[in-house]
Amino acid sequence: MQSRLTMTLINSRGDKRVREIRQFMKDFDDVEKKVMFFESPADVRNTSFMNWSYTTVGEDDDQWIYLPALKKVKRISSDSKGDYFMGSDFTYDDLGDRHPSSDTHTVLGQENVNDEPCYVVESVPIEEEYIYGRTVSWIVADRWVVVKKDFYDEDDELLKTLTVDEYGEIDGYWIVTHSTMHHIQREHTTTMALDDVQLDTGISDGKFTERMMTRGL
């Protein structure tokens, strides 16, 4: 999949900062690779981020970021996965794919979200020092799309809420096209809007390399 992503950062006063990104994703046999290139505004232009998510149980995501000012690709360490990505309310960990075996899951019941029946699932991390104490997800029963997710901190206080505002079927795939992460404790919000979605058109394997990160689009 390739698409255009508009990230909007909104502070407690309602001031907005808009960032335009081109995004590429590709499924390999045992890994899903994603790379994002920032196109605007000027202060973040040519920044890029890459994520590799593995299907193997226990194998953590690999992540890299390229900052033009440093002219160097930096690998994101496991200790930095809880840092916020480019001033947004999404952590580096949020941008990856957490393996289901990393948590203990409990179905709390069923509730409707936007008139759609959802399973409510609580996920508690198995590892002791994870960035979230637990999460609660609302998953559309017949489509397996997460339409809402609450994130709790280590003191079990609600930290932030992800809400899927729009999703739809594109070429046979269910795709989230607009979502909002509201960080309650920071009084800050990030929206993600996806458009110009192209599926199964073919993307070179070479797109997902550190060399391409430094070259840009």
N, C-alpha and C positions, 0 to 999 in steps of 0.2 A: 504494500500500500504506500502511496505517496499522497501528500495533502499539504494544505496551507493551514497553519495554526496561528490564531490570534490570541495572545496572552495579555490580559488586562489586569493591572495591579491597582487596587482601590484602598486608600487608607481610611482612617476613622473620620476624616473630614470630607470624604467623598472625592478627593483628588485622584485623578487617574493617570496611569502610565501604560501606554500600549506598546506591545512588542510583537513584531511579525516574524514568523518562523516558517521554514520549509522543513517538512518531516518525511523521512523514508523508513519503512519497516519491511522486513523480509523474514519468512520462516525457513529455517534450515532443518535438517533432520533432528538435531538435538538441541538447537539454540534458536531463539528469536532475537534478531538484531535490529536496533533502531538507532537512527542518527538524526539530529536536529541542527539546522543551520539558522542562526539569527540573521535576519536581513535588515531590520530597523528596530529602534532609532539608531543614530550614528554611534552612540556610546556603547552599544552592545553588538553592532554590526560585525559579522565574521566570527563571532563567538560560536562554538559548536559543542555539542554534547553527544556522546554515544553510550548505548546501553546494550549489553548482551545478557539475555535471560536464558538459563539452561533448564532443560526438563529433568535432569538428573537430581534425585533426592539429595539434599544436603549441600548442593553446589550453589554458592552465592552468585549474584549478578556481578559481572565486571562492568565498570563504568569509567569513562574518561571525559575530561572537559578541556577544550582548547580556548585559551584567552589570548587574543591577538597582541595585547600589550606586552605579554611575557614571551610570545612567540614560542610557546612550548605546550605540548600535550601533557596534562597532569592526570594521573590515575587517581580516582576517588577511593580512599582507603575505607575500610569497614568502620573505622572510628568516625568518619565524616558522613556516613549515610544519613544521619539525623539532621545534617545541616540543610538550610532552606536553599532551594535552587533559584539562582538569579533574582533574589528578592521576592520570590513568590511565596505562597503558603503551602507549596508542595516540597517535601523533602526529597533528597536524592533517592531514598528508599521508596517513596511513593511512585517514582517514575519507573521503577522496575516491576518485575512480576514475582511476588512472594509465593514460594511453593506451599501448597496446602499442608504438606507434612510438617511445616515449621510451626504450626499452631494446633491447639486442641479446639475442636469446633463443637458447638452445642446449638441445636435448633431451639430457639426460644418460643417460637409460635409462628403465626401468620398474620399479616396486616396488609391493608390496601395502601398503596402509594399512587396517587393520581389515578384512582379507580382501577389499578392493576393489582391482582393478588400477588403478594410477595412472601417468601420465607424470610424470617428474621433470624440471623445466624450470628452468634457471639464467637469470636476467635480470640483465644488467649495464647500468647507466645509461649513456646516450650523453653526457649532460652531465657535466662534470668535477666540479662541486661539488654533488652530490646527497647527501641525508642518509644514504643507505645505500651501501656499497661494491658490494653485490650482494644478490640474494635468490634462494632456491631454493624452488620450489613443487611440491607433489604434487597433481596434478589428476586427478580420477576420469575414466577414459578415455571412458566413454559418457555422462557427465552434465555434464562441464566444470565441476565444482564443486571449488574448492580446499579440500582437507581438512587441509593442513599447509603452513606457510611459515616458512622460516628467514630471518632478517634479519642481515646481516653489516655491521660497521662499516667505516670507511675503512682500518683496519689488517687487514681480513679476519678479525677475531675475531667469533665468534658473539655477537650482541647480544641477540636475543630470538627466541622461537618462537611462532607462532600455530598453535593446534590447534583444529580443528572437532570438537567433541564430539558434536553432534547436528545432522542436517539431514534434511529430508523434503520430499515433494511436497505442496504445498497449492494446490488449484484449478489444477493443471497447471503450477505453477512450483516449481522446486527452491529451497527457502529454508533458510538456515542459522539454526537456532534456539538453538544454544548454542555458544559459542566461548571459548577461553582464550588470553590473551596472557601468556606468561611471560617477563619481562625478566630475563635471566640475570645481566647485569652489575649491575643495581640490586637484585637479589634481591626482586623485587616482581611481583605477578600481578594481572591484571584479567580478570574473567569478564564475558561479555555473554550474557544470557538473553532470548530473544524470545518473547512470547506474545500472545494476543488479536490474532492476525494477521488483517487484513481486506484482501481484494484486490478491485480493480476495483469498488469501491463508489461511487467518485466523490469527488474532493477539489477544492475551489475553487482556482483559480489564485491567488487572493488570499491563500491560506495561506502562500505562499512569498515574502513581502515583508518588508522591514525594519520596516514598520509593524506587521505581525502579530507579529514578534519581540518588540516592546516591549509589545504588548497581552497576549500569552500566550494560553492556551487559552480 
